[in-house]
């Protein structure tokens, strides 16, 4: 029996329950936040580890993986994995896992919260009050958009997109969506959702456009100048997917020029940097990537990633590890 004690690298502090669980299976190193924001430090250190639990901000590139001489598994603390070169990992015999499902409800709640805050001008109204400018009820103060009978267009009708759609239906919204393929007929029926084959047509004909799609070659800068100019003047844009789905310069210009009425963004192309013109754009809600930020969800994300790591280290077959990425 091998006496080798697995070494596990966690690239940022995570819930204590997850760290304690991993310590039952090996030696755990938890790096301070920001230690592995670039590939150079990870290239230097990765050769010492059997498992990596990383964040979206951790660039697990082909160069990193080439130096990972004893690495067996990479588990991302997220449902997405565009920070990992999955093909390179597989070429080295390294398994890759993500954390689907566990953040669906938290993200659905959050998207609905963004829409309510944006459509009813919560941020501007609170600022007005805090500045001491509230002198009584005003019949024309902070007029916003009612959601009932408005059309929500969703690009990316996976678990999170559907979760948002169910909430929006409860507010009386009409649902249209674009996806790589149509969702199950019974779900379409429950949501009274209409499939739109062309995402550009969807953008032209909705009052709220929500981005819930993965980032890939097809979706990079999906929302560009031309698409924004095609949208309705009163339309709102919500993004909780990935920042690079939007051309941020084009969006900033559209907001400043009132081409669209507002945007709520939880993610940014160059996180943690935010495009400077977005910071000054009107009716724009900018939040620091917190869609899954509930105690329950962040702990569940961590445990799912950790269980994938321990399953691989114990030599369990792939069929017993449901969150492995197999492409």
KELUMMAR-442282 format. One record per residue (C-alpha): x, y, z. Coordinates in steps of 0.25 Angstrom, whole numbers, plus 5000, padded with zeros to 4 digits. Each point is the difference from the previous one (the first is absolute). Example, Ala and Ser with C-alpha at 12.3 -4.5 7.8 and 13.67 -1.06 7.14 Angstrom:
BEGIN
504949825031/500650144998/
***
This chain:
BEGIN
500050005000/500650144996/500450095012/499950124991/499150115006/499350084990/500350154999/498850094997/500150144996/498850105002/500350134993/499250095009/499349995014/498749924999/499049955011/500649935012/499149884998/500649984987/501550015004/499749915012/499449904991/501250004991/501049995012/499549865002/500549964987/501450074999/500850125003/499350134996/500650134997/499150124999/500650124993/499750145003/499050074991/500750054987/501249905001/499749934987/499350114992/501149984989/500649874994/501550035004/499849975015/499149874997/501149954990/501050015011/499249935011/499149904993/501049894999/499949985015/498549975000/499149884997/498750084999/499650144998/498750075004/500050134993/499250124997/499550064987/501250115002/501049885000/500649994986/500249854998/500750014987/500749894991/501350065005/499549985015/499649864997/501349964993/500750025013/499049925008/500849885001/499249935011/498650074999/498849914998/498850095001/499650154999/498750045006/499450144997/499350075011/498950044989/499149944990/500850064989/501449964996/500550094989/501250035009/500549864998/500649944987/499149875001/500749944988/501450025005/499649945013/499449884994/501249984991/500849995013/499149905006/499550115010/498549995003/499250135001/498750035008/499050125002/498950025009/498650004992/498650005007/500450055014/500050154997/498750004991/499050055010/500950115006/500350054986/498550004996/499750085012/501250104997/499650024986/498650035004/500550105011/500950074989/498850024991/499150055011/501150105005/500350044986/498650024995/499650085012/501250085002/500449965014/501450044999/499750144996/498850025009/500849965012/501250094997/499050114998/499549975014/501449995007/500450134994/498950075008/499250044987/498749925004/499050115004/498749924998/499349914990/500150054986/499049954989/501150014990/501149945008/500849884995/499049954991/500449864995/499549884992/498949905005/500349864997/498649944997/499849984986/501450034996/500949914992/501249935006/501049954990/501049905005/501249964992/500449875006/498949925006/500749905008/499849975015/500250155004/499350064989/498849915003/500150045014/499950144997/498949984990/499149935011/500250125009/499750104989/498749924996/499550025014/500150154998/499249994988/501150014989/499949934986/501249914998/500849994987/501349934999/501249964991/500849885002/500849904993/498849915000/498650015005/499749965014/499149895004/498650024995/499449985014/500950115005/499650094988/498649985004/500250035014/500750134997/499150034988/501350034994/500350034985/501249954993/500750104991/501049944990/500850134998/500650075012/500050134993/498549994997/499849975015/500850135004/499250084991/498649965005/500249995016/499950105011/501149945008/501149914995/500749915009/501349934997/500149865006/500949934990/501449945001/501250084995/500649934987/500450054986/498650014996/499550095012/501350095001/499550144998/498649954996/499450135005/500750104991/499850144994/499049954990/499249915009/499950115010/499550104990/498949904995/499450005015/498950085004/500350135006/499349965014/500749875000/500849955012/501249904999/500449905011/501349925000/500349905011/500849904990/501450054996/500450144997/500649974987/498749974994/499850154999/500950104993/500150095012/500450134991/498849984992/499149985012/500650135007/499750084988/498649954998/499750035015/500650144999/499350034987/498749945005/499949904989/499549905011/499450045013/500949935010/500949885004/500249925012/501449924999/500649905010/501249964992/501050084991/501049964989/501250045008/499649975014/500350065010/500250124990/498750074996/499950084987/500250155005/498850044991/499149905007/500350065013/499450134996/498949954991/498550045004/499049905006/501149895001/500149905011/501449955002/500349885010/501249925003/499749864995/499149965012/498949934993/500349875008/500350075013/499249935010/500549925012/499349884995/500450014986/501550035001/500149895010/499349904990/500950054989/501249975008/499649865005/499649964986/501450044995/500749935012/499249874998/500550004985/501450015005/499949905011/499349904991/501150014989/501149995011/499349875005/500049944986/498550004998/499549974986/499650124992/498649955000/499950035015/500450144998/498850074994/500650144999/501349964992/500150084986/500149894990/500250084987/
***
